[in-house]
Structure formats: C-alpha cells, structure tokens
C-alpha cells in the first residue's frame, strides 16, 4: 500500500509527536489488511527540506535512511518506507542512476526491463502497490506519483493527511476490497 498526502512544507512543520502519531495511524490501519509493506510519500512540494524532515521522522520512528528514503520495520514485519521525494520524474531519474551505478560496479551492462526498474524504484518495498491512498482532490494525480500508478487502484480522500485517522484509511481499504480488479482486461 502507498499513502500519498501532504506537501514537503507540511511535512517539515510536523513535530516528532505528530509524525509518530501519523505513522502509527497508517501502520495500525493497514496492519490487519495483510499488507506486507507501506510507503508514505508527499503529494507534492519543493525540495530543500529533506534533511530536516528525515531527522524528525528518524527521531519519531527509528529506522535507517538511504538517500531520500527512510525505512523501518513495524508490527509483524510490516516494512514502512517514508519517501521524501515529491517529484515522480526525479524518483524515476534516481532509479535509473542507481541501475547505472550498479552496472558500473560489475562492468556488466544490465538491460533495463520492467523488473530491473521496479527493483530500483520500490526498495525496500517488494512489489507494485495494490492500493494507493491519495489525500487530496480526485481532480489531479499527484506529481509525486508516476511509476506506482501503472498497476494500482487509486482511492482519493479529500482530507488533509494530518487530519486522517484509522477510519479514513480503513474506509479506503474497504473500498479497495470491494473492487473487481481486471488489470485492464474486459469482461467477455
């Protein structure tokens, strides 16, 4: 599951306690759904706050930072990633550079296919998210998302990410569970 909400500027304003509460809310909400990983990313924002936000998030939940991502293990092995990149094109570029750098270490050029790109885009997540919960208007796709949209179901909640609660996230999960996913196929 991927949760997209708030701007980097809003994230910067959140205290350690607010981050802990927010992440606990998300973890508690998805824990019982059987999710194996949860990524939280901003809806949008201007660069320049990443180090300050990372410090606050690390103090709130522990974990480790790798570039623009902070990851930690929550309840029952749920992998939680806080991705500080608010631009999907930038995230895509970072992933391609990661592939290029890994290839230069082994002196073997990798052919970039969907699996290689997925592995560079999503770590430490395992697979494309089934559900993307967007806190914001359904009239615009968040600029922070790009790759994640291809095989995911979107649920929009016109609620501020800082005001969301367990019920909001559970409502999105319930909505997702009622959907008939055909991955582009049509009923015959």
Backbone as a chain_set.jsonl record, in Angstrom:
{"seq": "XXXXXXXXXXXXXXXXXXXXXXXXXXXXXXXXXXXXXXXXXXXXXXXXXXXXXXXXXXXXXXXXXXXXXXXXXXXXXXXXXXXXXXXXXXXXXXXXXXXXXXXXXXXXXXXXXXXXXXXXXXXXXXXXXXXXXXXXXXXXXXXXXXXXXXXXXXXXXXXXXXXXXXXXXXXXXXXXXXXXXXXXXXXX", "coords": {"N": [[0.843, -1.175, 0.0], [0.435, 2.237, -0.715], [0.606, 5.456, 0.568], [-0.252, 8.689, -0.152], [0.172, 11.982, 0.547], [-0.08, 15.358, 1.728], [2.261, 18.103, 1.655], [5.793, 18.676, 1.14], [6.423, 20.926, 2.583], [4.394, 20.961, 4.532], [5.044, 18.569, 5.789], [7.479, 19.25, 6.893], [6.694, 20.967, 8.909], [5.543, 19.329, 10.775], [5.713, 17.914, 13.997], [7.864, 15.758, 16.005], [6.213, 14.151, 17.6], [3.788, 14.383, 16.151], [4.511, 13.124, 13.746], [5.036, 10.533, 14.71], [2.459, 9.819, 15.626], [1.039, 9.99, 13.187], [2.323, 8.052, 11.546], [1.919, 5.783, 13.149], [-0.868, 5.669, 12.977], [-1.246, 5.04, 10.239], [0.124, 2.553, 10.141], [-1.332, 1.019, 12.032], [-3.755, 0.994, 10.697], [-3.327, -0.414, 8.274], [-2.221, -2.766, 9.076], [-3.906, -4.964, 9.802], [-4.943, -5.641, 7.364], [-3.334, -7.307, 6.023], [-1.242, -6.33, 4.593], [2.1, -6.199, 3.355], [3.943, -4.245, 3.083], [4.271, -0.684, 3.444], [4.279, 2.408, 1.988], [4.9, 5.824, 2.398], [4.455, 8.86, 0.886], [5.029, 12.281, -0.161], [2.437, 14.426, -1.441], [3.117, 16.573, -3.026], [5.587, 19.189, -3.417], [8.329, 21.415, -2.618], [11.78, 21.009, -3.066], [14.419, 20.833, -0.582], [13.9, 20.539, 2.086], [14.403, 18.029, 2.916], [16.485, 16.894, 4.582], [15.908, 17.947, 7.115], [13.287, 17.0, 7.534], [13.801, 14.249, 7.419], [15.393, 13.884, 9.704], [13.51, 14.421, 11.734], [11.585, 12.398, 11.239], [13.143, 10.089, 11.638], [13.724, 10.388, 14.36], [11.176, 10.068, 15.324], [10.408, 7.445, 14.644], [12.579, 5.78, 14.374], [14.654, 3.517, 12.542], [16.284, 3.52, 9.318], [18.101, 5.642, 7.065], [18.308, 5.908, 3.585], [19.439, 7.608, 1.086], [16.796, 9.396, -0.211], [14.966, 8.0, 1.245], [13.457, 6.636, 4.112], [13.391, 3.849, 6.147], [11.748, 1.396, 8.139], [10.934, -1.332, 10.349], [7.769, -2.327, 11.265], [4.874, -3.404, 13.114], [4.55, -6.932, 13.219], [6.42, -7.392, 11.164], [5.832, -5.612, 9.105], [6.972, -3.644, 6.545], [7.888, -0.329, 6.501], [8.115, 2.569, 4.612], [9.229, 5.832, 4.285], [9.148, 8.071, 1.869], [10.893, 10.742, 0.74], [10.884, 12.09, -1.619], [9.289, 14.292, -3.723], [8.696, 14.407, -6.372], [7.811, 12.626, -9.085], [9.179, 12.283, -11.508], [11.796, 12.883, -10.772], [12.25, 10.8, -8.942], [12.184, 8.652, -10.711], [14.447, 9.237, -12.285], [16.455, 9.032, -10.326], [16.271, 6.297, -9.787], [17.051, 5.211, -12.276], [19.701, 6.125, -12.375], [20.697, 4.722, -10.191], [20.593, 2.114, -11.175], [22.399, 2.351, -13.273], [24.747, 2.954, -11.81], [25.053, 0.576, -10.323], [25.525, -1.19, -12.404], [27.981, -0.283, -13.316], [29.676, -1.084, -11.328], [29.937, -3.803, -11.632], [30.865, -4.064, -14.131], [29.288, -5.003, -16.1], [26.84, -4.412, -18.366], [23.53, -3.857, -17.592], [20.498, -4.923, -18.983], [17.806, -2.836, -19.118], [14.835, -3.641, -17.91], [11.354, -4.112, -17.054], [11.363, -5.413, -14.533], [13.934, -4.876, -13.494], [13.823, -2.104, -13.323], [11.651, -1.809, -11.551], [12.763, -2.937, -9.228], [14.664, -1.01, -8.659], [13.09, 1.234, -8.237], [11.299, 0.749, -6.1], [12.494, -0.167, -3.637], [12.669, -0.379, -0.033], [10.364, -1.777, -0.606], [8.395, -4.499, -1.941], [6.815, -5.178, -4.184], [4.785, -3.69, -6.81], [2.462, -1.307, -5.546], [-0.772, -2.406, -4.489], [-2.816, -0.785, -3.71], [-3.261, 2.683, -3.748], [-3.548, 5.288, -1.662], [-4.716, 8.45, -1.784], [-4.492, 11.498, -0.305], [-6.243, 14.053, -1.034], [-7.653, 16.035, -3.708], [-9.666, 14.361, -6.166], [-9.372, 15.309, -8.678], [-6.882, 15.723, -9.702], [-3.894, 14.041, -10.434], [-1.336, 13.2, -8.179], [1.804, 14.855, -8.479], [3.967, 13.52, -7.447], [3.707, 10.873, -7.931], [4.292, 8.333, -10.292], [5.49, 5.938, -11.583], [4.2, 4.189, -9.86], [1.51, 4.202, -10.505], [0.764, 2.448, -12.507], [-0.206, -0.267, -12.083], [-1.927, -0.083, -9.987], [-4.685, 0.444, -7.748], [-6.535, 3.383, -7.209], [-7.55, 5.353, -4.487], [-9.161, 8.166, -3.516], [-9.208, 10.542, -0.949], [-10.629, 13.373, 0.177], [-9.261, 14.783, 2.321], [-7.143, 16.317, 4.679], [-3.824, 15.128, 5.047], [-2.773, 15.249, 7.589], [-4.985, 15.214, 9.161], [-6.106, 12.787, 8.914], [-7.431, 9.632, 10.002], [-7.67, 6.398, 11.582], [-10.118, 5.398, 10.717], [-10.497, 6.685, 8.235], [-8.464, 5.53, 6.658], [-9.155, 2.822, 6.846], [-11.627, 2.944, 5.553], [-10.794, 3.475, 2.941], [-9.361, 1.116, 2.405], [-11.434, -0.76, 2.613], [-13.028, 0.097, 0.463], [-11.274, -0.489, -1.647], [-11.154, -3.302, -1.378], [-13.664, -4.068, -2.221], [-13.608, -3.739, -4.933], [-13.496, -4.904, -8.345], [-10.826, -6.136, -9.722], [-9.332, -6.033, -12.804], [-7.084, -5.49, -14.191], [-6.901, -4.019, -16.614], [-8.176, -5.706, -18.32], [-11.17, -6.834, -19.981], [-14.562, -7.722, -19.317], [-15.935, -10.662, -20.741]], "CA": [[0.0, 0.0, 0.0], [1.135, 3.504, -0.768], [-0.188, 6.588, 1.018], [0.293, 9.914, -0.725], [-0.548, 13.124, 1.092], [0.683, 16.446, 2.315], [3.391, 18.642, 0.899], [7.03, 18.668, 1.921], [6.356, 22.046, 3.517], [3.576, 20.491, 5.652], [5.82, 17.542, 6.482], [8.512, 19.954, 7.661], [6.059, 21.598, 10.068], [5.076, 18.302, 11.711], [6.629, 17.616, 15.1], [8.19, 14.34, 16.201], [4.992, 13.508, 18.093], [2.819, 14.301, 15.055], [4.978, 12.081, 12.838], [4.81, 9.234, 15.359], [1.024, 9.567, 15.589], [0.633, 9.775, 11.798], [2.821, 6.755, 11.081], [1.197, 4.757, 13.908], [-2.213, 5.596, 12.397], [-1.153, 4.287, 8.99], [0.514, 1.177, 10.444], [-2.477, 0.354, 12.661], [-4.822, 0.856, 9.706], [-3.044, -1.419, 7.241], [-1.702, -3.979, 9.71], [-4.853, -6.082, 9.761], [-5.346, -5.943, 5.99], [-2.396, -8.277, 5.473], [-0.214, -5.659, 3.787], [3.481, -6.536, 3.711], [4.711, -3.009, 3.146], [3.555, 0.575, 3.376], [5.114, 3.552, 1.644], [4.275, 7.128, 2.576], [5.176, 9.865, 0.102], [4.3, 13.551, -0.214], [1.63, 14.716, -2.631], [3.935, 17.493, -3.828], [6.424, 20.021, -2.556], [9.57, 21.98, -3.124], [12.974, 20.431, -2.447], [15.179, 21.646, 0.347], [13.554, 20.234, 3.472], [14.544, 16.589, 3.114], [17.315, 16.546, 5.739], [15.179, 18.317, 8.329], [12.183, 16.052, 7.676], [14.39, 12.939, 7.716], [15.805, 13.882, 11.117], [12.297, 14.329, 12.546], [10.984, 11.068, 11.056], [14.014, 9.119, 12.3], [13.518, 10.52, 15.804], [9.823, 9.6, 15.631], [10.164, 6.01, 14.445], [13.798, 4.994, 14.22], [14.871, 3.066, 11.176], [17.517, 3.962, 8.674], [17.922, 6.468, 5.88], [19.093, 5.593, 2.4], [19.061, 8.633, 0.124], [15.558, 10.085, 0.134], [14.03, 7.056, 1.855], [13.646, 6.165, 5.479], [12.631, 2.606, 6.286], [11.788, 0.717, 9.428], [10.047, -2.485, 10.459], [6.696, -2.08, 12.235], [4.185, -4.592, 13.62], [4.535, -8.193, 12.479], [7.292, -7.353, 9.998], [5.392, -4.654, 8.088], [8.032, -2.72, 6.134], [7.376, 1.021, 6.303], [9.048, 3.45, 3.914], [8.843, 7.23, 4.117], [9.888, 8.541, 0.703], [10.913, 12.198, 0.804], [10.912, 12.656, -2.974], [7.953, 14.771, -4.088], [8.626, 14.534, -7.823], [7.903, 11.303, -9.692], [10.235, 12.269, -12.536], [13.07, 12.817, -10.057], [12.365, 9.44, -8.413], [12.498, 7.818, -11.862], [15.836, 9.535, -12.63], [17.288, 8.441, -9.263], [16.281, 4.847, -10.004], [17.893, 4.912, -13.447], [21.099, 6.325, -11.982], [21.055, 3.613, -9.306], [20.837, 0.969, -12.062], [23.655, 2.653, -13.983], [25.85, 2.822, -10.858], [25.223, -0.845, -10.021], [26.111, -1.805, -13.594], [29.389, 0.091, -13.451], [30.436, -1.839, -10.337], [30.182, -5.171, -12.102], [31.364, -3.943, -15.503], [28.341, -5.666, -16.986], [25.702, -3.528, -18.574], [22.242, -4.514, -17.425], [19.393, -4.498, -19.82], [16.784, -2.293, -18.23], [13.48, -4.093, -18.197], [10.411, -3.715, -16.011], [11.777, -5.961, -13.244], [15.11, -4.131, -13.037], [13.358, -0.767, -12.954], [10.835, -1.957, -10.339], [13.68, -3.162, -8.109], [15.328, 0.253, -8.347], [12.099, 2.246, -7.853], [10.47, 0.441, -4.943], [13.063, -0.736, -2.415], [12.674, -1.806, 0.232], [9.09, -2.414, -0.931], [8.609, -5.735, -2.676], [6.075, -5.213, -5.438], [3.969, -2.502, -7.032], [1.365, -1.274, -4.574], [-2.118, -2.728, -4.962], [-3.679, 0.343, -3.371], [-2.67, 3.988, -3.47], [-4.485, 6.176, -0.982], [-4.295, 9.827, -2.028], [-5.178, 12.521, 0.465], [-6.345, 15.219, -1.901], [-8.741, 16.063, -4.675], [-9.583, 13.372, -7.237], [-9.294, 16.004, -9.958], [-5.494, 15.808, -10.153], [-2.978, 12.987, -9.99], [-0.189, 13.825, -7.521], [3.029, 14.843, -9.274], [4.966, 12.64, -6.846], [3.488, 9.502, -8.378], [4.469, 8.105, -11.717], [5.618, 4.507, -11.784], [3.278, 3.471, -8.988], [0.138, 4.249, -10.999], [0.51, 1.514, -13.595], [-0.973, -1.46, -11.733], [-2.504, 0.165, -8.672], [-6.004, 1.048, -7.597], [-6.46, 4.666, -6.522], [-8.661, 5.807, -3.665], [-8.941, 9.561, -3.137], [-9.935, 11.068, 0.197], [-10.423, 14.821, 0.211], [-8.975, 15.058, 3.725], [-5.738, 16.629, 4.909], [-3.106, 13.954, 5.541], [-2.557, 15.428, 9.031], [-6.258, 15.023, 9.854], [-6.634, 11.449, 8.669], [-7.437, 8.739, 11.148], [-7.775, 4.981, 11.241], [-11.36, 5.185, 9.972], [-10.29, 7.113, 6.847], [-7.647, 4.537, 5.965], [-9.966, 1.612, 6.76], [-12.63, 3.19, 4.517], [-10.118, 3.305, 1.653], [-9.066, -0.315, 2.25], [-12.713, -1.427, 2.334], [-13.377, 0.455, -0.911], [-10.384, -1.278, -2.496], [-11.503, -4.722, -1.297], [-14.925, -4.285, -2.948], [-13.4, -3.545, -6.366], [-13.202, -6.033, -9.213], [-9.598, -5.743, -10.422], [-9.145, -6.807, -14.038], [-5.805, -5.095, -14.761], [-7.051, -3.584, -17.994], [-8.969, -6.667, -19.083], [-12.606, -6.556, -20.065], [-15.412, -8.904, -19.17], [-16.376, -11.167, -22.031]], "C": [[0.878, 1.224, 0.0], [0.16, 4.595, -0.336], [0.5, 7.847, 0.536], [-0.502, 11.092, -0.166], [0.368, 14.136, 1.727], [1.786, 16.922, 1.392], [4.642, 18.538, 1.764], [7.03, 19.804, 2.941], [5.514, 21.659, 4.741], [4.33, 19.442, 6.466], [6.861, 18.188, 7.378], [7.931, 20.535, 8.941], [5.613, 20.593, 11.12], [6.15, 18.012, 12.758], [6.928, 16.113, 15.147], [6.945, 13.579, 16.651], [3.936, 13.355, 17.007], [3.219, 13.231, 14.049], [4.717, 10.697, 13.435], [3.336, 8.867, 15.292], [0.557, 9.233, 14.175], [1.064, 8.394, 11.308], [2.15, 5.61, 11.835], [-0.215, 4.573, 13.356], [-2.197, 4.765, 11.126], [-0.84, 2.82, 9.263], [-0.665, 0.415, 11.046], [-3.583, 0.08, 11.648], [-4.566, -0.264, 8.716], [-2.592, -2.753, 7.817], [-2.64, -5.167, 9.537], [-5.29, -6.452, 8.357], [-4.424, -6.971, 5.343], [-1.323, -7.656, 4.6], [1.174, -6.052, 4.282], [4.361, -5.306, 3.784], [3.808, -1.815, 2.932], [4.567, 1.652, 3.034], [4.289, 4.81, 1.825], [5.111, 8.126, 1.784], [4.362, 11.156, 0.077], [3.507, 13.671, -1.504], [2.448, 15.582, -3.584], [4.845, 18.248, -2.877], [7.69, 20.471, -3.253], [10.732, 21.383, -2.352], [13.587, 21.392, -1.445], [14.919, 21.336, 1.812], [13.867, 18.792, 3.847], [15.351, 16.227, 4.365], [16.595, 16.829, 7.051], [14.022, 17.337, 8.59], [12.727, 14.682, 8.07], [14.786, 12.844, 9.184], [14.582, 13.707, 12.024], [11.682, 12.934, 12.454], [11.827, 10.003, 11.76], [13.873, 9.19, 13.816], [12.151, 9.969, 16.209], [9.708, 8.086, 15.594], [11.416, 5.162, 14.362], [13.983, 4.608, 12.765], [16.185, 3.561, 10.63], [17.185, 4.753, 7.426], [18.861, 5.986, 4.792], [18.652, 6.57, 1.32], [17.831, 9.384, 0.609], [14.543, 9.171, 0.824], [14.452, 6.689, 3.262], [12.813, 4.901, 5.597], [12.802, 2.046, 7.682], [10.794, -0.434, 9.394], [9.052, -2.189, 11.576], [6.109, -3.418, 12.671], [4.266, -5.776, 12.662], [5.33, -8.143, 11.179], [6.842, -6.442, 8.877], [6.532, -3.681, 7.796], [7.39, -1.369, 5.841], [8.472, 1.874, 5.691], [8.447, 4.846, 3.883], [9.751, 7.759, 3.015], [9.775, 10.062, 0.643], [10.919, 12.868, -0.563], [9.491, 13.016, -3.406], [7.765, 14.895, -5.595], [8.843, 13.163, -8.453], [8.976, 11.207, -10.759], [11.606, 12.185, -11.891], [13.298, 11.416, -9.503], [12.761, 8.471, -9.527], [13.97, 7.994, -12.26], [16.792, 8.922, -11.606], [17.393, 6.934, -9.462], [17.155, 4.47, -11.189], [19.369, 5.091, -13.124], [21.584, 5.222, -11.056], [21.384, 2.371, -10.146], [22.171, 1.157, -12.778], [24.855, 2.455, -13.061], [26.111, 1.373, -10.494], [25.881, -1.566, -11.19], [27.579, -1.488, -13.734], [30.258, -0.645, -12.446], [30.806, -3.219, -10.855], [30.752, -5.205, -13.516], [30.513, -4.715, -16.504], [27.158, -4.721, -17.13], [24.418, -4.335, -18.465], [21.291, -4.003, -18.485], [18.307, -4.024, -18.865], [15.426, -2.755, -18.717], [12.598, -3.701, -17.012], [10.845, -4.201, -14.631], [12.957, -5.196, -12.659], [14.684, -2.744, -12.561], [12.511, -0.815, -11.683], [11.736, -2.115, -9.114], [14.401, -1.88, -7.704], [14.355, 1.31, -7.834], [11.495, 1.99, -6.479], [11.184, 0.039, -3.664], [12.836, 0.177, -1.21], [11.309, -2.457, 0.07], [9.336, -3.583, -1.863], [7.998, -5.725, -4.073], [5.354, -3.883, -5.618], [2.836, -2.489, -6.013], [0.04, -1.665, -5.216], [-3.024, -1.514, -4.795], [-2.848, 1.588, -3.134], [-3.769, 4.853, -2.881], [-3.948, 7.594, -1.125], [-5.149, 10.755, -1.178], [-5.151, 13.795, -0.364], [-7.487, 15.045, -2.884], [-8.568, 14.994, -5.742], [-9.47, 14.008, -8.62], [-7.873, 16.099, -10.498], [-4.683, 14.653, -9.58], [-1.776, 13.674, -9.334], [1.065, 13.753, -8.393], [4.114, 13.937, -8.696], [4.838, 11.198, -7.325], [3.712, 9.406, -9.88], [4.447, 6.606, -11.957], [4.503, 3.752, -11.056], [1.866, 3.371, -9.555], [-0.216, 3.12, -11.957], [-0.387, 0.338, -13.23], [-1.717, -1.303, -10.405], [-3.913, 0.716, -8.767], [-5.834, 2.334, -6.802], [-7.725, 4.902, -5.714], [-8.297, 7.211, -3.206], [-9.799, 9.898, -1.927], [-9.616, 12.554, 0.282], [-10.318, 15.276, 1.666], [-7.495, 15.394, 3.82], [-5.04, 15.402, 5.491], [-2.884, 14.048, 7.048], [-3.838, 15.195, 9.827], [-6.828, 13.62, 9.645], [-6.563, 10.621, 9.942], [-7.617, 7.307, 10.657], [-9.022, 4.724, 10.395], [-11.209, 5.59, 8.509], [-9.534, 6.032, 6.069], [-8.426, 3.232, 5.819], [-11.052, 1.748, 5.684], [-12.015, 2.994, 3.127], [-9.82, 1.826, 1.388], [-10.345, -1.081, 1.925], [-13.183, -1.146, 0.911], [-12.561, -0.381, -1.893], [-10.811, -2.751, -2.527], [-12.798, -5.048, -2.037], [-14.741, -4.194, -4.468], [-13.107, -4.857, -7.076], [-12.009, -5.625, -10.072], [-9.393, -6.654, -11.622], [-7.856, -6.426, -14.753], [-5.88, -4.777, -16.244], [-7.879, -4.533, -18.85], [-10.437, -6.266, -19.093], [-13.373, -7.845, -19.858], [-15.876, -9.373, -20.545], [-17.803, -11.621, -21.969]], "O": [[1.933, 1.25, 0.634], [-0.972, 4.652, -0.816], [1.689, 8.05, 0.781], [-1.71, 11.188, -0.383], [1.456, 13.808, 2.201], [2.188, 16.22, 0.464], [4.554, 18.336, 2.975], [7.573, 19.66, 4.036], [5.881, 21.993, 5.868], [4.258, 19.435, 7.695], [7.1, 17.727, 8.494], [8.621, 20.588, 9.96], [5.332, 20.979, 12.255], [7.332, 17.883, 12.44], [6.325, 15.317, 14.428], [6.656, 12.495, 16.146], [3.261, 12.328, 16.937], [2.361, 12.503, 13.549], [4.234, 9.798, 12.746], [2.991, 7.737, 14.944], [-0.229, 8.306, 13.981], [0.268, 7.658, 10.727], [1.841, 4.577, 11.24], [-0.707, 3.448, 13.275], [-3.038, 3.883, 10.949], [-1.469, 1.936, 8.682], [-0.966, -0.701, 10.624], [-4.267, -0.941, 11.727], [-5.49, -0.992, 8.353], [-2.583, -3.761, 7.112], [-2.204, -6.257, 9.164], [-5.946, -7.477, 8.17], [-4.7, -7.452, 4.244], [-0.573, -8.371, 3.936], [1.392, -6.216, 5.482], [5.394, -5.307, 4.453], [2.738, -1.91, 2.33], [5.588, 1.794, 3.706], [3.118, 4.855, 1.449], [6.322, 8.229, 1.98], [3.146, 11.13, 0.271], [3.866, 13.088, -2.528], [2.468, 15.35, -4.793], [4.869, 17.977, -1.677], [8.061, 19.977, -4.318], [10.678, 21.265, -1.128], [13.316, 22.593, -1.455], [15.638, 21.819, 2.686], [13.62, 18.38, 4.98], [14.946, 15.349, 5.127], [16.668, 16.034, 7.988], [13.81, 16.902, 9.722], [12.177, 14.027, 8.955], [14.537, 11.827, 9.831], [14.623, 12.927, 12.976], [11.302, 12.353, 13.47], [11.28, 9.11, 12.408], [13.899, 8.158, 14.486], [11.992, 9.46, 17.318], [8.998, 7.496, 16.408], [11.323, 3.937, 14.287], [13.515, 5.305, 11.865], [17.079, 3.967, 11.373], [16.136, 4.566, 6.809], [20.033, 5.696, 5.032], [17.603, 6.381, 0.703], [17.825, 9.941, 1.707], [13.378, 9.542, 0.967], [15.627, 6.467, 3.555], [11.651, 4.883, 5.19], [13.845, 2.198, 8.318], [9.926, -0.5, 8.524], [9.441, -1.845, 12.692], [6.781, -4.447, 12.602], [4.074, -5.632, 11.455], [4.953, -8.784, 10.198], [7.415, -6.489, 7.789], [7.001, -2.979, 8.691], [6.465, -1.273, 5.035], [9.603, 1.905, 6.176], [7.291, 5.022, 3.499], [10.962, 7.882, 3.196], [8.676, 10.6, 0.51], [10.956, 14.095, -0.648], [8.607, 12.16, -3.451], [6.758, 15.443, -6.043], [9.935, 12.602, -8.365], [9.617, 10.166, -10.904], [12.488, 11.493, -12.399], [14.41, 10.894, -9.58], [13.576, 7.574, -9.313], [14.658, 7.013, -12.54], [17.822, 8.357, -11.977], [18.472, 6.359, -9.323], [17.92, 3.508, -11.113], [20.2, 4.292, -13.557], [22.748, 4.824, -11.119], [22.347, 1.661, -9.855], [22.972, 0.227, -12.871], [25.86, 1.867, -13.46], [27.267, 0.969, -10.366], [26.707, -2.456, -10.985], [28.352, -2.317, -14.214], [31.454, -0.817, -12.678], [31.878, -3.737, -10.542], [31.082, -6.274, -14.029], [30.958, -5.036, -17.606], [26.559, -4.29, -16.144], [24.237, -5.348, -19.141], [21.282, -2.823, -18.833], [17.939, -4.727, -17.924], [14.932, -2.337, -19.764], [13.054, -3.035, -16.083], [10.707, -3.465, -13.654], [12.977, -4.9, -11.464], [15.136, -2.272, -11.518], [12.645, 0.058, -10.825], [11.494, -1.494, -8.079], [14.714, -1.689, -6.529], [14.752, 2.194, -7.075], [11.204, 2.945, -5.758], [10.508, -0.094, -2.644], [12.816, 1.398, -1.366], [11.1, -3.571, 0.551], [10.381, -3.65, -2.51], [8.604, -6.211, -5.027], [5.313, -3.055, -4.707], [2.308, -3.543, -5.657], [-0.235, -1.296, -6.358], [-3.889, -1.25, -5.631], [-1.853, 1.555, -2.409], [-4.788, 5.114, -3.521], [-2.857, 7.904, -0.646], [-6.371, 10.793, -1.314], [-4.155, 14.518, -0.387], [-8.189, 14.033, -2.88], [-7.447, 14.74, -6.183], [-9.474, 13.3, -9.627], [-7.677, 16.515, -11.64], [-4.777, 14.335, -8.395], [-1.251, 14.641, -9.887], [1.355, 12.71, -8.979], [5.082, 13.62, -9.388], [5.755, 10.396, -7.147], [3.351, 10.31, -10.633], [3.47, 6.074, -12.485], [3.94, 2.793, -11.584], [1.095, 2.519, -9.114], [-1.397, 2.866, -12.192], [-1.262, -0.019, -14.019], [-2.09, -2.296, -9.78], [-4.28, 1.37, -9.744], [-5.077, 2.373, -5.832], [-8.835, 4.677, -6.197], [-7.255, 7.421, -2.584], [-10.986, 9.573, -1.891], [-8.458, 12.939, 0.441], [-11.148, 16.034, 2.169], [-6.68, 14.808, 3.108], [-5.607, 14.71, 6.337], [-2.813, 13.019, 7.719], [-3.783, 15.0, 11.041], [-7.908, 13.305, 10.143], [-5.751, 10.875, 10.831], [-7.704, 7.054, 9.456], [-8.985, 3.922, 9.462], [-11.738, 4.911, 7.628], [-9.921, 5.67, 4.958], [-8.361, 2.596, 4.767], [-11.359, 0.781, 4.987], [-12.645, 2.415, 2.243], [-10.007, 1.345, 0.271], [-10.341, -1.955, 1.058], [-13.678, -2.043, 0.229], [-13.104, -0.916, -2.86], [-10.824, -3.37, -3.591], [-13.003, -6.193, -2.44], [-15.655, -4.547, -5.212], [-12.551, -5.79, -6.497], [-12.156, -4.867, -11.03], [-9.292, -7.874, -11.488], [-7.557, -6.976, -15.813], [-5.036, -5.207, -17.029], [-8.241, -4.201, -19.979], [-10.871, -5.443, -18.287], [-12.89, -8.929, -20.186], [-16.176, -8.554, -21.414], [-18.349, -12.08, -22.972]]}, "num_chains": 1, "name": "protein.A"}
